[in-house]
Amino acid sequence: KMKPIFTAQKHCIRIMFGDSEAYLEKHRTAARTRSIELQTLGIDFFEKEHTKPLFNEQNILTVHNLYNYHVLLSISIILKFHTPIALLPHFKISRRKPTLIIAPIQVDSFIFRASIMWNTFRTLPEASDIKDFSVGISLLKSKIKCLVNRRQNIGSEEEWFPEVNFKITDSS
């Protein structure tokens, strides 16, 4: 569902932060602007600029990771401040561990996915300081942002790997 939005986001990132000289040179196709040797268009002519380095240089989150960031932040606010009160009863908190959410049975719901994402987050190194909700919201925000940025930077410098770059998992 997010693929068209991600495609539009990559297009905008290329426009704002991409190599504009290379882009403009690519579309100078008149015979007067290129010598005869450069008029044959190879495969590199049709390749778009990679966006992963642009996202990472500018420290911009992808739409997938913005979703992850806001879900984790919303869960932490719901559990810490008990607001909005209408959502709090949907999350069953463990009696043994104050930051553990017991996932509901419904597999295809926001509450289930958010619970799984939160429980995974709390087991990762970024969340090692969070033993209860006495920590400040700014620390929670920075820990979540650190995790999401780390996940986005994993792997190849140029290629996106959705299972690694866009999911909150315990593997690095």
Disulfide bonds with the S-S distance in Angstrom:
none
